[in-house]
């Protein structure tokens, strides 16, 4: 019997018992939809984490003081200037942050104020949307000028036409000279919700002292991240007059290592979610096997008649196996569509958009095929082994 004829018989049988076929496929639909949706969520999470980390800066090394003991930061502007002189350094941006109320006209918001240098966009991967960024003269003379993040500008109702206007930051007047291009992001650490001013202004009017909170370093060559980290460590230990046995009063964080660790964790999470969802697909396969066994019993006389008029055991085996595969694959295709819709919905709500990976769809289809074969073989073999005489006598 040809494959085309087997498919015709299988579809005819499914149309005869539509409700039973639909309920049988439901287990496979739920299983495949769960696999596609959860794997899609895992991949979306991985992509979101990767993009967020990459958005923090280009080939970024972050130097921060050691936490503990109540000791004030030992990092200074001199440290940042010394690091900038090392070979292979693309940019250095010391930073001091504080929180202040920012007012423009009748609008106000409480946001992060970042004191930094003109290298900040290079190090932290920002682009200026309108106006200009901080300049060396504004840094040297501690000018009260400000560059707004996209979210902050929107909250204050400021746009390109408002460049040069005056705003209040912590009660002090500042002139807006630029607005940054939006990076995208929400929550407590929205990268677009900030006001950037010269670092000397923050030291002079807001926090006092001459130390800095962190130093961001952009390495020119991604292959020199580890070497640059070692050179910076050696330089700062020498500048801070630390002996070989002394514990460093600073930490150097490598963004590449952090990105690799985050990607590894997300990949493991995706695999775990897919494995958990696969359990429901196996349950759906058991449902197919159960229905096929019931079908064999109901059609015992039909099998006996077919064998009596010349059907071979392999013809019976193929017929029932194709029926099981048809149920499984139809359920799998519907499950893929449902899973993609659910994945897209979750991605839209979570903010990372729709993540589509063709490999996942191929894997889900193959898994459905395997389920149909594995759980359809036994009922098919049972049907193929029926004795035609006993089958004809079956009531």
C-alpha positions in Angstrom: 0.0 0.0 0.0 1.4 3.4 -1.0 2.1 6.1 1.5 -0.5 8.3 -0.1 -3.1 5.7 0.4 -2.0 5.2 4.0 -2.3 9.0 4.7 -5.8 9.0 3.1 -7.0 6.2 5.3 -5.4 7.9 8.4 -7.1 11.2 7.7 -10.4 9.4 7.0 -10.2 7.6 10.3 -9.4 10.9 12.1 -12.4 12.6 10.5 -14.7 9.7 11.7 -13.6 10.2 15.3 -12.9 14.0 15.4 -13.5 14.5 19.1 -11.3 11.6 20.1 -8.6 12.6 17.7 -8.7 16.2 19.0 -8.4 15.2 22.6 -5.6 12.8 21.8 -3.7 15.6 19.9 -4.3 18.0 22.8 -1.5 16.4 24.9 1.0 16.7 22.0 -0.2 20.3 21.3 0.3 21.3 25.0 3.7 19.6 25.0 5.1 21.1 21.8 3.6 24.5 22.6 5.3 24.4 26.1 8.6 23.4 24.6 8.5 26.2 21.9 7.3 28.8 24.3 9.7 28.1 27.2 12.7 27.7 24.9 11.7 31.0 23.2 11.5 32.7 26.6 14.9 31.3 27.5 16.4 32.5 24.3 14.7 35.9 24.7 16.1 36.2 28.2 19.6 35.3 26.9 19.4 37.9 24.1 18.1 40.5 26.5 20.9 39.9 29.0 23.5 39.9 26.2 22.2 43.2 24.8 22.0 44.8 28.1 25.5 43.9 29.0 26.8 44.9 25.6 25.0 48.2 26.0 27.0 48.9 29.2 30.0 49.6 27.1 32.5 48.5 24.5 35.1 46.0 25.7 34.4 47.3 29.2 36.5 47.0 32.3 35.0 48.5 35.4 37.2 49.4 38.4 35.5 49.9 41.7 36.8 50.3 45.3 36.7 47.2 47.5 33.5 47.1 49.6 33.8 46.6 53.3 35.1 48.1 56.4 33.5 51.4 55.8 36.6 52.6 54.0 36.1 55.5 51.5 36.9 55.0 47.9 40.6 55.2 47.2 40.1 55.7 43.4 41.0 59.2 42.2 41.0 61.2 39.0 44.8 60.7 39.0 44.3 57.0 38.8 42.0 57.4 35.7 44.6 59.7 34.0 47.3 57.2 34.6 45.2 54.3 33.2 44.5 56.4 30.1 48.2 56.5 29.3 48.5 52.7 29.1 48.8 51.1 25.6 45.7 49.7 24.1 43.2 51.8 26.1 40.4 53.3 24.0 38.9 55.5 26.6 38.7 56.1 30.4 35.7 57.6 32.2 35.8 58.1 35.9 32.3 58.4 37.4 30.7 59.8 40.5 26.9 59.3 41.0 24.4 60.8 43.2 20.6 61.3 43.2 19.0 64.7 42.9 15.7 66.3 41.9 15.8 67.8 38.4 13.3 70.5 37.5 12.5 72.1 34.1 9.7 74.6 34.2 6.7 72.9 35.9 8.0 69.4 35.4 10.4 67.7 37.8 11.8 64.2 38.5 14.2 62.5 40.8 17.0 60.8 38.9 20.7 59.8 38.9 23.2 62.5 38.4 26.5 61.2 36.9 29.7 63.2 37.1 32.1 62.1 34.4 34.4 63.2 31.6 34.1 63.6 27.8 35.2 59.9 27.3 31.9 58.6 28.8 30.1 58.0 25.5 33.0 56.0 24.2 33.3 53.9 27.3 29.6 53.3 28.0 28.5 53.1 24.3 26.2 56.1 24.2 25.5 58.3 21.2 24.4 61.9 21.3 21.0 62.4 19.7 20.8 66.2 19.9 23.4 68.8 20.8 26.8 67.9 22.1 28.4 66.0 24.9 30.7 67.3 27.7 34.0 68.9 26.4 37.4 69.4 27.9 36.8 73.2 28.5 33.6 72.4 30.4 35.5 69.9 32.5 38.5 72.2 33.2 36.3 75.1 34.3 33.6 73.1 36.1 30.9 74.6 34.0 27.3 73.8 35.1 26.2 72.2 31.9 24.2 69.0 31.6 23.5 66.2 29.1 20.2 64.4 29.6 19.3 60.8 29.1 16.4 60.1 26.7 14.0 59.1 29.5 14.9 62.1 31.7 14.4 64.5 28.8 11.1 62.9 27.9 9.9 63.1 31.6 10.9 66.8 31.7 9.2 67.5 28.4 12.4 68.6 26.7 13.4 68.0 23.1 15.8 69.3 20.4 14.2 72.7 20.5 15.0 73.1 24.2 18.8 72.9 23.9 20.4 75.8 25.7 17.5 76.1 28.2 18.1 76.2 31.9 17.1 73.4 34.3 17.6 73.0 38.0 19.7 70.0 39.3 19.6 69.7 43.1 18.6 73.4 43.4 21.5 74.6 41.1 21.0 76.0 37.6 22.4 74.0 34.7 22.3 74.6 31.0 21.2 71.7 28.8 23.7 71.1 26.0 22.7 67.7 24.7 20.3 64.8 24.8 21.5 61.2 24.4 20.2 58.6 22.0 17.9 56.1 23.8 19.4 52.7 24.6 16.2 51.2 25.8 15.6 49.7 29.2 13.3 49.8 32.2 13.3 49.3 35.9 15.6 50.5 38.7 18.7 50.9 36.4 17.2 52.5 33.3 20.3 53.5 31.3 18.3 56.4 29.8 17.2 57.9 33.1 20.2 60.1 34.1 21.7 63.6 34.0 25.4 63.8 33.0 27.5 66.7 34.2 31.2 67.4 34.6 32.8 65.3 37.3 34.3 68.3 39.1 30.9 69.9 39.5 29.6 66.8 41.3 32.7 66.8 43.6 32.3 70.5 44.3 28.6 70.9 44.8 27.1 67.5 45.6 29.4 64.9 47.2 32.7 66.6 48.2 36.1 65.0 48.3 38.3 64.1 45.3 37.6 60.4 45.1 35.6 58.7 42.3 33.0 55.9 42.6 34.1 53.8 39.6 36.4 54.1 36.6 35.2 52.7 33.3 37.8 51.6 30.8 37.3 50.7 27.2 40.0 48.4 25.7 40.7 49.0 22.1 41.3 45.3 21.2 38.9 42.7 22.6 41.7 40.2 22.6 43.6 42.2 25.2 40.9 42.4 27.8 42.8 40.0 30.2 46.2 41.6 29.6 44.7 45.1 30.1 43.1 44.0 33.3 46.5 42.7 34.6 48.3 45.9 33.6 45.7 48.1 35.3 45.9 46.0 38.4 49.7 46.3 38.5 49.5 50.1 37.9 46.9 50.8 40.6 48.7 48.6 43.2 51.9 50.6 42.5 50.0 54.0 42.7 48.3 53.0 46.0 51.6 51.8 47.4 50.4 48.3 48.1 52.9 45.6 49.1 52.8 42.2 47.4 51.1 40.7 50.4 48.5 43.5 50.8 44.9 43.0 49.7 44.0 45.3 46.8 41.7 48.1 47.7 40.0 47.9 44.3 38.4 45.3 42.0 38.6 45.1 38.2 35.5 43.6 36.6 35.8 42.2 33.1 32.6 42.6 31.1 33.6 39.8 28.7 33.8 37.2 31.6 30.5 38.5 33.0 28.8 38.1 29.6 30.1 34.6 29.2 28.9 33.6 32.6 25.5 35.2 32.0 25.2 33.4 28.6 26.2 30.1 30.2 23.6 30.4 32.9 20.9 31.5 30.5 21.7 28.5 28.1 21.4 26.1 31.1 18.1 27.7 32.1 16.8 27.3 28.5 17.8 23.7 28.4 16.1 23.1 31.8 12.9 24.8 30.7 12.9 22.8 27.5 13.4 19.5 29.5 10.6 20.3 31.9 8.3 21.1 29.0 9.2 17.9 27.2 7.6 15.9 30.1 4.2 17.1 28.9 5.1 16.0 25.4 5.9 12.5 26.7 2.5 12.4 28.5 0.9 13.3 25.2 2.7 10.4 23.5 1.4 8.0 26.1 -2.1 9.3 25.3 -1.5 8.5 21.6 -0.4 5.0 22.5 -3.5 4.5 24.7 -5.9 5.6 22.0 -4.1 3.5 19.4 -4.4 0.4 21.6 -8.1 1.1 22.0 -8.4 1.6 18.2 -6.7 -1.8 17.6 -9.2 -3.5 19.9 -12.2 -1.7 18.3 -11.0 -2.7 14.8 -10.0 -6.3 15.4 -12.6 -7.6 13.0 -11.6 -5.0 10.4 -7.9 -6.2 10.7 -9.1 -9.8 10.4 -11.0 -9.1 7.2 -8.0 -7.2 5.7 -5.7 -10.1 6.5 -8.2 -12.6 5.1 -8.3 -10.8 1.7 -4.5 -10.6 1.5 -3.2 -7.8 3.6 0.3 -8.5 5.0 1.4 -7.9 8.6 3.6 -5.0 7.5 0.6 -3.4 5.7 -1.3 -3.4 9.0 1.8 -2.2 10.9 2.2 0.7 8.4 -1.4 1.7 8.6 -1.5 2.0 12.4 1.9 3.6 12.6 1.0 6.2 10.0 -2.2 7.0 12.0 -0.1 7.5 15.1 2.4 9.7 13.2 -0.5 11.8 11.7 -1.9 12.4 15.2 1.5 13.4 16.5 2.6 15.6 13.6 -0.8 17.4 13.4 -0.6 18.1 17.1 3.0 19.1 16.8 2.3 21.7 14.0 -0.6 23.2 16.0 1.6 23.2 19.1 4.3 25.1 17.2 1.9 27.8 16.2 0.5 28.1 19.7 4.0 28.1 21.2 5.1 30.9 18.8 2.1 33.0 19.7 2.7 32.6 23.4 6.4 33.2 23.1 5.7 36.4 21.1 3.2 37.6 23.7 5.6 37.0 26.6 8.4 38.7 24.7 6.3 41.7 24.0 5.2 42.0 27.7 8.7 41.5 29.0 10.2 43.9 26.5 12.7 41.8 24.6 10.5 41.3 21.6 9.9 38.1 19.5 12.8 35.7 19.5 12.5 33.2 16.6 15.0 30.3 16.2 14.3 27.9 13.3 16.3 25.2 15.1 13.7 25.1 17.9 10.9 24.5 15.3 12.9 21.8 13.6 13.6 20.1 17.0 10.0 20.4 18.0 8.9 18.8 14.7 11.4 16.0 15.1 10.4 15.4 18.7 6.7 15.1 17.6 7.8 12.6 14.9 9.8 10.6 17.5 6.8 10.6 19.9 4.6 9.3 17.1 7.0 6.5 16.2 7.9 5.5 19.8 4.4 5.4 21.1 2.8 4.2 17.9 5.0 1.1 17.2 3.7 -1.1 20.0 0.0 -0.7 19.1 0.9 -1.1 15.4 2.8 -4.3 16.2 -0.1 -5.6 18.2 -2.4 -5.0 15.2 0.0 -6.6 12.8 0.4 -9.8 14.9 -3.3 -10.5 15.2 -4.3 -13.9 14.0 -6.8 -13.4 11.2 -9.0 -16.3 12.2 -9.2 -15.1 15.9 -9.8 -11.6 14.6 -12.7 -12.6 12.5 -14.3 -14.4 15.5 -13.8 -11.4 17.7 -17.0 -9.8 19.0 
